[in-house]
Amino acid sequence: MPKTLKIGFDAKRLFHNHTGLGNYSRTLVRDLQRLYPQHEYHLFTPKISNHPEVLYFLNNEKFVIHTNKGKLNAYWRSRGITKDINAAQIDIYHGLSHEIPLNSDAIKAKTVVTFHDLIYEYFPEQFGLWDRYMYKRKYRYAAQNADHIVAISESTKNDMEDIYHVDPSKISVVYQSCNPAFYNTPKSSKSSERYLLYVGSLIERKSFMLIVEALASIPQDQRIRVKVVGKGGEYAQRIKERISELGLVTFFQFLDHVDNEALLSIYDNAIAMVYPSIYEGFGIPLIESLYRDTPVITTTASSLPEAAGPGAIYIEPNDKDALVKAMIDIVSDNSLRNQLANDGKTYVSARYRDTTAATGMMKVYQSMVSAL
């Protein structure tokens, strides 16, 4: 194995996505460079943005940034980029979000791709026709042609095997974590508010409407407010209309966006997180919640039991009656709540740290290069 590896990344989302895949990319690449400074880190992006979250990479001479020189951005990222990867003599090229160049056979480096989920395969109706076509083309190509695949959960690994028929020996599970602020920041001052919490996009797959219907079924003297951190489009509007129909407007508070400091306080003062999603690649909000000693109600679907472990009450997807019972139990039973919080924090603390993804990923890189 070379003493120094040249590792290249598809950094489009690192520079341009402010949440989700952007956070994954920034956290992973930053921690790799911090923990393994002996290697070279090359970032390939069609263009550079300079929002605050990427200043670390722009102002750090340890990163070599490669941008598109004159080609159409979409073409460069899918094909033209291979010449730049080869010119930089990269050893490992990592597609951080489901795709690698469509002429990857021309890349001299070993290729690895991270798969977060296969949402579009399970819920195609939630994507436009063009998006479905492009996802199918790029995802399936990457799954078949990358030298190695990283899945962010065992659930995603199983999906890769079941849907794309990938040999399991080609897939490594490398867990991610949340922002270190969630486990390094002291607890916030307690407020007198009592509420349940939901953090996430308001999209159909996450089943927020089930929370609305469950709250309507809880006896009025046992109802509790729900704070919602997240936003959405048409589905979010339907949610608000249904809340109004049921006369529950005073029980829901919608917060489109809050900064990390405010979010920490919201987690710290919540009775529990309620997250009835029917499919996730991982479930970062569950980890954030458990790090803040706030237990979880979630479903048995996909990766959610992996994320929350013993820190949650589990219900079957779309089971309103079970959600009603879980909400009543977690609000009324202090000992249950404390047990879930303690067990959940112990679980996530042992599995999901800022070094989790970086150390796991470096093992993947080293195994790939040693096989040369």
C-alpha positions in Angstrom: 0.0 0.0 0.0 1.4 3.5 -0.9 2.6 5.5 2.1 0.4 8.4 1.0 -3.0 7.8 -0.7 -4.5 10.3 -3.1 -8.2 10.2 -2.4 -10.6 12.0 -4.7 -14.3 12.8 -3.9 -17.3 13.8 -5.9 -17.7 17.0 -4.0 -20.7 18.6 -5.7 -23.0 18.1 -2.8 -20.2 19.0 -0.3 -20.2 22.4 -1.8 -23.8 22.9 -2.8 -26.2 20.9 -0.5 -26.9 22.5 2.9 -28.4 19.5 4.5 -28.6 15.7 4.2 -26.1 14.5 1.6 -24.1 17.7 1.9 -23.7 17.2 5.7 -22.6 13.6 5.2 -20.0 14.7 2.6 -18.6 17.6 4.7 -18.4 15.6 7.9 -16.8 12.5 6.3 -14.2 14.4 4.3 -13.4 16.8 7.2 -12.9 13.9 9.7 -10.8 11.9 7.2 -8.4 14.8 6.8 -8.3 15.4 10.5 -7.7 11.8 11.5 -5.5 10.8 8.6 -3.5 14.0 7.6 -0.8 11.9 5.9 -3.0 11.4 2.8 -4.0 13.8 0.0 -7.6 14.8 -0.4 -8.9 16.0 -3.8 -12.4 17.5 -4.2 -14.0 17.4 -7.6 -16.9 19.8 -8.1 -18.4 21.5 -11.2 -18.2 24.8 -9.4 -17.4 26.3 -6.0 -19.8 27.9 -3.6 -18.7 29.9 -0.6 -21.4 29.5 2.0 -20.2 29.3 5.6 -20.3 25.5 5.8 -17.7 25.1 3.1 -15.2 27.7 4.2 -13.2 25.0 6.1 -12.4 23.4 2.8 -11.8 26.6 0.9 -9.4 27.9 3.5 -7.5 24.7 4.2 -4.5 24.1 2.0 -4.7 20.4 2.7 -7.5 20.1 0.2 -6.9 20.2 -3.6 -10.0 21.5 -5.4 -10.7 20.6 -9.0 -13.4 22.4 -11.0 -14.9 22.1 -14.4 -12.9 23.9 -17.1 -15.2 24.8 -19.9 -17.5 21.8 -20.4 -21.1 21.5 -19.6 -21.3 20.8 -15.8 -23.6 17.8 -16.2 -21.4 16.3 -18.9 -18.2 17.0 -16.9 -19.5 15.3 -13.8 -20.8 12.2 -15.6 -18.0 11.7 -18.1 -15.5 14.5 -18.6 -14.3 14.3 -15.0 -12.4 11.1 -15.7 -9.5 12.8 -17.4 -9.1 15.1 -14.4 -9.2 12.2 -12.0 -6.5 10.4 -14.0 -4.4 13.6 -14.5 -4.3 14.0 -10.7 -3.1 10.3 -10.3 -5.9 9.6 -7.8 -5.6 6.2 -6.0 -9.3 6.0 -4.7 -12.2 7.9 -6.2 -15.3 8.1 -4.0 -18.8 8.9 -5.2 -20.4 10.2 -2.0 -24.0 10.0 -3.1 -25.1 7.0 -5.2 -23.1 7.7 -8.4 -19.8 7.5 -10.2 -18.9 8.7 -13.7 -20.7 6.8 -16.4 -17.4 5.9 -18.1 -15.8 4.6 -14.9 -13.9 1.9 -16.8 -11.7 4.7 -18.0 -10.7 5.7 -14.5 -7.3 4.4 -13.4 -8.2 4.8 -9.7 -10.2 2.3 -7.7 -13.8 3.5 -7.3 -16.1 3.3 -4.3 -19.6 4.7 -4.0 -21.8 5.4 -0.9 -25.4 4.3 -1.1 -27.6 6.1 1.5 -31.0 4.6 0.5 -33.1 3.3 -2.4 -36.1 5.5 -1.8 -36.9 6.0 -5.4 -37.1 2.2 -6.0 -39.7 1.8 -3.2 -41.7 5.1 -3.7 -41.3 5.9 -7.4 -44.6 7.9 -7.4 -42.9 10.5 -5.2 -40.4 11.4 -7.9 -40.9 13.0 -11.3 -40.5 11.0 -14.5 -37.1 12.5 -15.4 -35.7 12.0 -11.9 -36.8 8.4 -11.9 -35.0 7.8 -15.2 -31.8 9.5 -14.1 -31.8 7.8 -10.7 -32.3 4.4 -12.2 -29.6 4.9 -14.7 -27.0 6.4 -12.4 -27.7 4.2 -9.3 -27.8 0.9 -11.1 -24.7 1.8 -13.1 -22.8 2.7 -9.9 -24.0 -0.5 -8.1 -22.8 -2.6 -11.0 -19.6 -0.9 -11.9 -18.0 0.6 -8.7 -15.2 -1.5 -7.3 -16.8 -1.4 -3.9 -20.0 -0.1 -2.3 -20.4 1.5 1.1 -23.9 1.3 2.6 -24.8 3.6 5.6 -26.9 0.9 7.3 -27.5 -2.9 7.2 -30.9 -2.0 5.9 -29.5 -0.3 2.9 -27.0 -3.1 2.3 -30.0 -5.6 2.3 -31.8 -3.4 -0.2 -28.7 -3.4 -2.5 -28.7 -7.2 -2.3 -32.4 -7.6 -2.8 -33.1 -5.0 -5.5 -29.8 -4.7 -7.4 -28.6 -8.2 -6.7 -25.2 -7.0 -5.5 -22.8 -9.6 -4.1 -22.7 -8.9 -0.3 -18.9 -9.3 -0.3 -18.8 -6.1 -2.4 -20.7 -4.1 0.2 -19.3 -2.7 3.5 -21.6 -1.0 6.1 -20.0 2.2 7.4 -22.3 4.0 9.9 -22.4 7.8 10.0 -23.0 10.0 13.0 -24.6 13.4 13.7 -23.0 16.8 14.2 -20.7 16.5 17.3 -22.6 19.5 18.8 -25.3 17.0 19.8 -23.0 15.1 22.1 -20.4 17.7 23.0 -22.7 20.5 24.1 -24.0 20.7 27.7 -27.7 20.3 28.3 -29.8 23.4 27.9 -31.7 25.0 30.8 -35.0 23.3 31.4 -38.1 25.1 30.3 -41.7 24.7 31.6 -43.0 23.6 28.2 -44.2 20.1 27.7 -44.3 18.8 24.1 -43.5 16.0 21.8 -41.1 16.7 18.9 -40.8 15.9 15.2 -37.7 16.8 13.3 -37.6 16.1 9.5 -39.0 16.9 6.1 -42.8 17.0 5.8 -43.1 14.4 3.1 -45.5 11.5 2.7 -42.9 8.8 3.3 -42.3 10.1 6.8 -46.0 9.7 7.8 -46.4 12.9 9.8 -50.2 12.7 9.1 -50.3 9.7 11.4 -49.2 11.9 14.3 -52.1 14.2 13.5 -54.6 11.4 13.4 -53.2 9.8 16.6 -53.4 13.1 18.5 -57.0 13.5 17.5 -57.7 10.1 18.9 -56.2 10.8 22.3 -58.7 12.0 24.9 -58.7 15.7 25.1 -57.4 15.9 28.7 -54.4 13.8 27.7 -53.4 15.6 24.6 -50.0 17.3 24.4 -48.5 19.8 22.0 -46.2 18.8 19.1 -43.3 20.9 17.9 -42.4 20.4 14.3 -38.9 21.3 12.9 -39.1 20.9 9.2 -40.8 22.0 6.1 -42.5 20.6 3.0 -44.7 21.4 0.0 -48.0 20.0 -0.9 -48.0 17.3 1.7 -47.3 19.9 4.4 -50.2 21.9 3.3 -52.5 18.9 3.5 -51.2 18.3 7.0 -52.1 21.8 8.1 -55.5 21.6 6.5 -56.2 18.4 8.3 -55.1 19.9 11.6 -57.5 22.7 11.1 -60.4 20.3 10.3 -59.7 18.4 13.5 -59.6 21.6 15.6 -56.0 20.9 16.7 -54.3 24.1 15.5 -53.3 25.1 19.1 -51.5 21.7 19.5 -49.0 22.1 16.7 -46.1 24.5 16.4 -44.3 24.5 13.0 -40.8 25.8 12.8 -39.4 25.8 9.2 -35.8 26.3 10.2 -33.8 26.7 13.4 -30.1 26.9 14.0 -28.2 24.2 15.9 -28.2 26.1 19.2 -32.0 26.5 19.2 -32.4 22.9 18.0 -30.4 21.6 20.9 -32.6 23.3 23.3 -35.7 22.0 21.6 -34.4 18.5 21.8 -33.4 18.9 25.4 -36.8 20.0 26.5 -38.9 17.6 24.5 -40.6 14.7 26.3 -39.9 12.4 23.3 -39.3 12.5 19.6 -42.0 11.0 17.4 -40.8 9.7 14.0 -43.3 7.3 12.3 -41.5 7.1 9.0 -42.1 4.0 6.8 -38.6 4.1 5.1 -35.2 5.6 5.9 -31.7 5.0 4.8 -30.5 5.7 8.4 -32.4 8.1 10.7 -30.1 10.9 11.9 -32.8 12.7 13.9 -33.2 9.6 16.1 -29.5 9.7 17.0 -29.6 13.4 17.7 -32.6 12.9 20.0 -31.0 10.1 21.9 -27.7 12.0 22.4 -29.8 14.7 24.1 -31.4 12.2 26.5 -34.8 12.4 24.7 -36.4 9.0 23.9 -38.0 8.1 20.6 -41.2 6.6 19.2 -40.6 5.2 15.8 -41.4 2.3 13.5 -40.0 -1.1 12.8 -39.4 -0.1 9.2 -36.0 -0.2 7.3 -33.1 1.1 9.3 -34.9 2.8 12.1 -34.3 0.0 14.7 -30.6 0.1 13.8 -30.5 3.8 14.5 -32.4 3.9 17.8 -31.7 0.5 19.3 -33.1 0.2 22.8 -34.0 3.9 23.0 -37.4 3.7 21.3 -40.9 2.4 21.5 -41.5 0.7 18.2 -44.8 0.5 16.3 -45.6 -1.1 13.0 -45.8 1.4 10.1 -49.2 3.2 9.8 -50.5 1.7 13.0 -52.5 4.6 14.5 -53.7 2.8 17.5 -50.2 1.7 18.5 -49.0 5.3 18.1 -51.8 6.6 20.3 -50.8 4.1 23.0 -47.1 4.9 22.6 -47.7 8.7 22.9 -49.8 8.3 26.0 -47.4 5.9 27.6 -44.3 8.0 27.0 -45.9 11.1 28.3 -47.4 9.5 31.4 -44.6 7.1 32.5 -41.5 8.8 33.8 -39.7 5.5 34.5 -40.3 4.3 31.0 -39.1 7.5 29.6 -35.9 7.5 31.7 -35.1 3.9 30.9 -35.4 4.5 27.1 -33.3 7.7 27.3 -30.6 6.0 29.3 -30.4 2.8 27.2 -30.7 4.8 24.0 -27.8 7.2 24.8 -25.6 4.3 25.8 -26.4 2.6 22.5 -25.7 5.6 20.2 -22.6 6.7 22.2 -21.0 3.3 21.5 -21.8 3.2 17.8 -22.2 6.7 16.3 -19.4 9.2 16.9 -17.7 11.7 14.7 -14.9 9.2 14.1 -17.3 6.3 13.2 -17.5 7.0 9.4 -13.9 8.2 9.0 -12.3 5.2 10.6 -14.6 2.8 8.9 -14.1 4.4 5.5 -10.3 4.4 5.8 -10.4 0.7 6.4 -12.4 0.3 3.2 -9.9 2.4 1.2 -6.9 0.5 2.6 -8.4 -2.8 1.8 -9.1 -1.7 -1.8 -5.6 -0.4 -2.3 -3.9 -3.4 -0.7 -5.7 -5.6 -3.2 -3.9 -4.0 -6.1 
